[in-house]
Each structure stands twice: as C-alpha cells, then as structure tokens.
Amino acid sequence: MRLDKYLAHAQLGTRKEVKKLIRSKRVRVNDEICTKEDRQLQKEDCVYVDDELLVYDELVYLMLYKPQGVISATEDRVHTTVMDIFDAPLPKNCFPVGRLDIDSEGLLLITNDGQLAHQLLSPKKHVDKTYYVECGKTLSSEDLQLLESGTIQLDKEHVLPAQAKRISANSLYLTIQEGKFHQVKRMLQACGNKVCYLKRISMGSLQLDKSLAPGEWRYLSEEEIRGLKQ
C-alpha cells in the first residue's frame, strides 16, 4: 500500500493533508524519514508520525450525510454513487450499509466490516432506523395508528409495527426495524399519503451528526463503534 493511502486510512487526514504531512518530514518509515507519498509499504514496515508509532486498523467506519441525487452503491455507470463523494482513499472493500433512495438523504454508514453490516441489517436483529418524513397530505390520528398497527402489507407480508411520532400536520418521525424496498414511502402510500421528503436520522445507536451538511462525512468515534456492536 502507498504511504499516503496508509496514512489516510489511519484517519490522519484527507489525501491532500497527508501529503503535506509527508512533505513536512514528519513521517518516518522504520528508521528513515520519508518525503515521497508514493512509497510502497511492506507488511514488516513500521510507520511513525512525529516519532510515534502508527497503529492502523484495516476496518474503517464512516458516517456520511448522503445527499439527494446520489445512489447507495459502490459503483454505477450512470449515477454518482456515495463512494464517489469521499476525498480520502478508502479500502476497496468498503460499502454502504443499507440503502437510501436517490431522492432521499441522511445517515449512511460506510464500512468494510461485513459482520457488523449483517448485524445491523438482519431482520432478526430488529435494529431501529428512524426517519424524518414530510408528507403531501395532513396526517390523521388514524394514519399514525395504521403505521403502528403492524397490519400494513408489503410484498404479501405484514410489516412489523412502526413507531410514529407526529411533528406537525404533515410531518413525523417514523421508526422501522426492517428495510424493505421503498418501505417508508409504501407505508405512507398505504395510508393514502405521499412522501415528499425523507431523511434518515438514526440507525441503531448511531445518530446523524447535526454538524454535517449533505455530502459531508467523518470517521466514527470509538464510542460510536462500540455502541453499534453491542
């Protein structure tokens, strides 16, 4: 692996920032100061930054505020994907955990931890996913009761009971534990309504960072990672 890529994976900054770090002679490979960002590292090499040994974990966990207009995929010939957003090199095996429609936005976890992804997406785990939803029509008390009843059928199966909390006449927080195709939109459609705006704000214990704007991302903290794995 290239030295600049290694440093970026170790969360020391964007590609531009780690190149500056290298050129400022703050990076040492074994006993030698290295100023070439394309230096190829071997498994036995030790990398030091400011004379401190760098310990790199190959598993990465990132929070992305997915914007509208991009798709939740690793590659696509037509559309921009969520992986195209990142300005830092990531391991090739990273992927989005779950999906958000192209016209939806909000929290998306990017990782290469397949075990965690399975844990979060498995219907048997009943992991909460909460969305902020704006609808085309006024929400009645009957609509909220239907959403929470577990009687809505999608794909010839009843969905699990949701949690619906009204915010205004035509907006709500909706928490579901499944991830069926267009599930939130179809559940509101079953109420005779239409989703006009959809934003995921949480997945399990992970909350969308309010300081992030659409298209921005950051690494998860150790506390956030532990919370997801519990």
C-alpha positions as CSV (number, residue, x, y, z in Angstrom):
1,M,0.0,0.0,0.0
2,R,1.2,3.5,-0.8
3,L,2.3,5.6,2.2
4,D,-0.2,8.4,1.6
5,K,-3.1,5.9,1.3
6,Y,-2.0,4.2,4.5
7,L,-2.0,7.5,6.4
8,A,-5.4,8.4,5.1
9,H,-6.8,5.1,6.1
10,A,-5.4,5.6,9.6
11,Q,-7.6,8.8,9.8
12,L,-4.7,11.3,9.7
13,G,-6.5,13.5,7.2
14,T,-7.6,13.8,3.6
15,R,-5.2,12.8,0.7
16,K,-4.1,16.5,0.4
17,E,-3.5,16.8,4.2
18,V,-1.4,13.6,4.5
19,K,0.7,14.6,1.5
20,K,1.5,17.8,3.3
21,L,2.3,15.8,6.4
22,I,4.8,13.6,4.5
23,R,6.5,16.5,2.7
24,S,7.0,18.3,6.0
25,K,9.3,15.4,7.1
26,R,7.1,14.4,10.0
27,V,6.7,10.8,8.8
28,R,9.3,8.0,9.2
29,V,9.3,4.5,7.8
30,N,11.3,2.3,10.0
31,D,14.5,4.4,10.7
32,E,14.2,6.6,7.6
33,I,12.3,9.9,7.2
34,C,10.2,9.6,4.1
35,T,9.1,12.5,1.9
36,K,7.6,10.5,-1.0
37,E,3.9,9.9,-0.7
38,D,4.0,7.0,-3.3
39,R,6.4,5.0,-1.1
40,Q,5.2,1.4,-1.2
41,L,4.9,-0.1,2.3
42,Q,5.6,-3.8,3.1
43,K,3.9,-5.7,5.9
44,E,7.0,-5.6,8.1
45,D,7.4,-1.8,7.8
46,C,6.8,0.4,10.9
47,V,5.4,3.9,10.3
48,Y,6.0,6.7,12.7
49,V,4.4,10.2,12.7
50,D,6.1,12.8,14.9
51,D,8.1,9.8,16.3
52,E,5.0,8.0,17.5
53,L,4.3,4.5,16.1
54,L,1.1,4.5,14.0
55,V,-1.2,1.6,14.7
56,Y,-3.6,1.1,11.8
57,D,-6.8,-1.0,11.9
58,E,-7.8,-2.2,8.5
59,L,-11.5,-1.9,9.4
60,V,-13.0,1.5,8.8
61,Y,-16.2,3.1,9.9
62,L,-17.5,6.3,8.5
63,M,-20.7,8.4,8.8
64,L,-21.9,10.0,5.6
65,Y,-24.7,12.5,5.3
66,K,-25.9,11.2,2.0
67,P,-27.2,14.0,-0.2
68,Q,-30.0,13.7,-2.7
69,G,-29.1,12.8,-6.3
70,V,-26.6,10.0,-5.5
71,I,-27.2,6.3,-5.2
72,S,-26.4,4.0,-2.4
73,A,-24.0,1.7,-4.3
74,T,-20.3,1.2,-4.7
75,E,-20.2,1.8,-8.5
76,D,-22.5,2.8,-11.3
77,R,-22.1,3.7,-14.9
78,V,-24.8,6.3,-14.9
79,H,-25.2,7.9,-11.5
80,T,-22.8,9.3,-8.9
81,T,-22.5,6.9,-6.0
82,V,-22.0,7.5,-2.3
83,M,-18.4,6.1,-2.7
84,D,-17.6,8.9,-5.2
85,I,-18.1,11.5,-2.5
86,F,-15.1,10.6,-0.4
87,D,-12.0,12.8,-0.8
88,A,-9.8,10.3,1.1
89,P,-8.7,6.9,-0.2
90,L,-10.7,4.1,1.4
91,P,-10.1,0.4,1.3
92,K,-11.6,-1.1,-1.9
93,N,-13.9,-3.4,0.1
94,C,-15.9,-0.5,1.7
95,F,-19.6,-0.4,1.1
96,P,-22.7,1.4,2.3
97,V,-24.7,-0.4,5.0
98,G,-28.3,-0.5,3.7
99,R,-29.8,1.8,1.1
100,L,-31.3,5.3,0.8
101,D,-33.2,6.1,-2.4
102,I,-31.7,8.5,-4.8
103,D,-34.2,11.2,-3.8
104,S,-33.7,10.6,-0.1
105,E,-30.9,11.9,2.2
106,G,-29.5,11.4,5.7
107,L,-27.4,9.0,7.7
108,L,-25.5,6.3,5.8
109,L,-22.8,4.1,7.4
110,I,-19.8,3.2,5.2
111,T,-17.6,0.4,6.4
112,N,-15.7,-2.8,5.3
113,D,-16.9,-4.7,8.4
114,G,-19.2,-7.3,7.0
115,Q,-20.1,-8.8,10.3
116,L,-21.3,-5.5,11.7
117,A,-23.3,-4.8,8.5
118,H,-25.0,-8.2,8.8
119,Q,-25.9,-7.5,12.4
120,L,-27.4,-4.1,11.5
121,L,-29.4,-5.3,8.5
122,S,-30.6,-8.7,9.6
123,P,-34.4,-8.6,10.2
124,K,-33.9,-10.9,13.1
125,K,-31.9,-8.3,15.0
126,H,-34.8,-5.7,15.0
127,V,-32.4,-2.7,14.7
128,D,-34.3,0.6,14.8
129,K,-34.0,3.0,11.8
130,T,-35.6,6.4,12.3
131,Y,-36.6,8.8,9.5
132,Y,-37.9,12.3,9.4
133,V,-40.7,12.4,6.9
134,E,-42.7,15.2,5.2
135,C,-45.9,14.2,3.6
136,G,-48.1,15.6,0.9
137,K,-51.3,15.5,3.0
138,T,-52.2,16.1,6.6
139,L,-51.6,13.1,8.9
140,S,-54.6,11.9,10.8
141,S,-54.6,10.0,14.1
142,E,-55.9,7.0,12.1
143,D,-52.8,7.2,9.9
144,L,-50.5,7.1,12.8
145,Q,-52.4,4.2,14.3
146,L,-52.2,2.3,11.0
147,L,-48.4,2.8,10.8
148,E,-48.0,1.4,14.3
149,S,-50.5,-1.4,13.9
150,G,-48.4,-3.9,12.0
151,T,-51.3,-4.6,9.7
152,I,-49.8,-2.9,6.5
153,Q,-48.9,-5.5,3.9
154,L,-45.9,-5.1,1.6
155,D,-44.8,-7.9,-0.7
156,K,-47.6,-10.0,0.6
157,E,-46.2,-9.8,4.2
158,H,-47.2,-7.7,7.2
159,V,-44.5,-5.2,8.1
160,L,-43.5,-5.0,11.8
161,P,-45.3,-2.3,13.9
162,A,-43.6,1.0,13.5
163,Q,-43.2,3.9,15.9
164,A,-44.8,7.1,14.6
165,K,-44.4,10.5,16.3
166,R,-46.2,13.4,14.7
167,I,-44.2,16.6,14.5
168,S,-46.6,18.8,12.6
169,A,-49.7,18.4,10.5
170,N,-47.9,16.8,7.7
171,S,-44.5,15.6,9.2
172,L,-43.5,12.8,11.5
173,Y,-40.6,10.7,12.8
174,L,-41.1,7.1,11.7
175,T,-39.0,4.3,13.2
176,I,-39.0,0.9,11.5
177,Q,-37.0,-2.3,12.0
178,E,-36.9,-3.6,8.5
179,G,-35.5,-2.4,5.2
180,K,-38.0,-3.5,2.5
181,F,-37.8,-1.8,-0.9
182,H,-39.1,1.8,-0.6
183,Q,-40.7,0.7,2.7
184,V,-41.3,4.2,4.2
185,K,-42.8,5.5,1.0
186,R,-45.0,2.5,0.6
187,M,-46.2,2.5,4.2
188,L,-47.3,6.2,3.8
189,Q,-48.9,5.3,0.5
190,A,-50.9,2.6,2.3
191,C,-52.3,5.5,4.4
192,G,-53.4,7.3,1.3
193,N,-50.5,9.8,1.6
194,K,-47.3,10.6,-0.3
195,V,-43.7,11.1,1.0
196,C,-42.4,14.5,-0.2
197,Y,-39.1,14.5,1.7
198,L,-37.3,11.7,3.5
199,K,-34.2,11.9,5.8
200,R,-32.7,9.1,7.9
201,I,-31.6,10.5,11.2
202,S,-30.5,7.3,13.1
203,M,-29.6,3.7,12.7
204,G,-29.4,1.7,15.9
205,S,-27.4,3.8,18.4
206,L,-25.8,5.9,15.7
207,Q,-27.3,9.4,15.3
208,L,-26.7,11.6,12.3
209,D,-24.2,14.3,13.3
210,K,-26.0,17.6,13.2
211,S,-22.8,19.5,12.3
212,L,-22.6,17.6,8.9
213,A,-24.0,19.1,5.8
214,P,-25.3,17.0,2.9
215,G,-22.2,15.4,1.2
216,E,-20.0,15.7,4.3
217,W,-18.6,12.8,6.3
218,R,-16.5,11.9,9.2
219,Y,-15.0,8.9,10.9
220,L,-16.9,7.3,13.7
221,S,-15.6,7.7,17.2
222,E,-14.6,4.6,19.2
223,E,-17.7,5.1,21.4
224,E,-20.0,5.1,18.4
225,I,-18.4,2.0,17.0
226,R,-18.8,0.2,20.4
227,G,-22.4,1.3,20.5
228,L,-23.2,-0.2,17.1
229,K,-21.6,-3.5,18.0
230,Q,-23.4,-4.0,21.3
